[in-house]
Amino acid sequence: MDEIKKYGDILKKNNLKNTKHRNSVIHIIESSNSPITAEEIFLSLKEKGISISISTVYRVLGILVKNRLVVKLNVAEQNKACFEINNKEHKHHLFCVGCKKMIAVDECPIQKYQEILEEKLGFDIKGHKLEIYGYCKSCKEENVVE
């Protein structure tokens, strides 16, 4: 019950209607250890006995992304989007092409380069995204590497 109130407060602070589906989607995303797809959210909700359609999941995600409560990551290698709670932290991700696991990288390896570009070119950079693809330790040990 405390979680529902917490999510309701988050929605209210952002001038959004507090609904069962929005609360449920936020809960699933927040409970996930890594970014999660809309399909995975849908299946998790179904497993919990929550009646919801995949189109409603996408609609709720659209609202949450638009209001910056959730971050949408477009995973080029997998040609799909993943979602995570917007903790207002600058992150990059490593993507394992073997097991499809995503690993968050908190440090920004290109921050200095961004500053150099701004100074050299007079370009006002508002953001950047870095995705690195390879094999995680487990996949390398299991010889999944091509």
PEWO-V450176 format. One record per residue. N is the residue number from 0. RES is the residue in one small letter. PSI is psi as a letter, one per 30 degrees, with the letter a starting at -180 (* if undefined). OMEGA is omega as a letter, one per 30 degrees, with the letter a starting at -180 (999 if undefined). NEAR is the number of other C-alpha atoms within 8 Angstrom. Layout:
n: <N;N>
res: <RES;RES>
psi: <PSI;PSI>
omega: <OMEGA;OMEGA>
near: <NEAR;NEAR>
This chain:
n: <0;1;2;3;4;5;6;7;8;9;10;11;12;13;14;15;16;17;18;19;20;21;22;23;24;25;26;27;28;29;30;31;32;33;34;35;36;37;38;39;40;41;42;43;44;45;46;47;48;49;50;51;52;53;54;55;56;57;58;59;60;61;62;63;64;65;66;67;68;69;70;71;72;73;74;75;76;77;78;79;80;81;82;83;84;85;86;87;88;89;90;91;92;93;94;95;96;97;98;99;100;101;102;103;104;105;106;107;108;109;110;111;112;113;114;115;116;117;118;119;120;121;122;123;124;125;126;127;128;129;130;131;132;133;134;135;136;137;138;139;140;141;142;143;144;145>
res: <m;d;e;i;k;k;y;g;d;i;l;k;k;n;n;l;k;n;t;k;h;r;n;s;v;i;h;i;i;e;s;s;n;s;p;i;t;a;e;e;i;f;l;s;l;k;e;k;g;i;s;i;s;i;s;t;v;y;r;v;l;g;i;l;v;k;n;r;l;v;v;k;l;n;v;a;e;q;n;k;a;c;f;e;i;n;n;k;e;h;k;h;h;l;f;c;v;g;c;k;k;m;i;a;v;d;e;c;p;i;q;k;y;q;e;i;l;e;e;k;l;g;f;d;i;k;g;h;k;l;e;i;y;g;y;c;k;s;c;k;e;e;n;v;v;e>
psi: <e;e;e;e;e;e;e;e;e;e;e;e;f;g;h;k;k;j;l;e;e;e;e;e;e;e;e;e;e;e;f;k;f;l;k;k;l;e;e;e;e;e;e;e;e;e;e;g;g;k;j;k;l;e;e;e;e;e;e;e;e;e;e;e;e;e;g;g;f;k;k;k;k;j;j;e;e;f;h;l;k;l;k;l;k;j;g;g;k;j;l;l;k;k;k;k;f;d;f;g;k;k;k;k;j;e;k;j;f;g;e;e;e;e;e;e;e;e;e;e;f;g;k;j;k;f;l;l;k;k;k;k;k;a;k;l;e;e;e;e;e;g;h;f;k;*>
omega: <l;l;a;l;l;l;l;l;l;l;a;l;a;l;l;l;l;l;l;a;l;l;a;l;l;a;a;a;a;a;a;l;a;l;a;a;l;l;l;l;l;a;l;l;l;l;l;l;l;a;a;l;l;l;l;l;l;l;l;l;l;l;a;l;a;a;l;l;a;l;l;l;l;a;a;a;a;l;l;a;l;a;l;l;l;l;a;l;l;a;l;a;l;a;l;a;l;a;l;l;l;l;l;l;a;a;l;a;a;a;l;l;l;l;l;l;l;a;a;a;a;a;a;a;a;l;l;a;l;l;l;a;l;a;l;a;a;a;l;a;l;l;l;a;a;999>
near: <4;5;7;8;8;8;12;11;8;8;11;10;7;7;6;7;6;10;7;6;9;9;12;9;13;10;10;11;13;9;6;8;5;8;11;11;10;13;7;8;13;12;8;9;14;10;7;6;6;7;6;10;7;9;6;8;14;9;8;11;11;8;8;10;11;7;8;8;9;12;10;9;8;8;9;6;6;5;7;8;10;12;13;12;10;9;4;4;6;6;9;12;11;12;13;12;10;10;6;7;8;10;8;9;9;8;6;9;5;6;7;7;7;9;8;8;10;11;8;7;6;7;8;5;7;4;4;5;5;6;8;7;9;9;11;9;6;6;12;10;7;6;6;8;7;2>
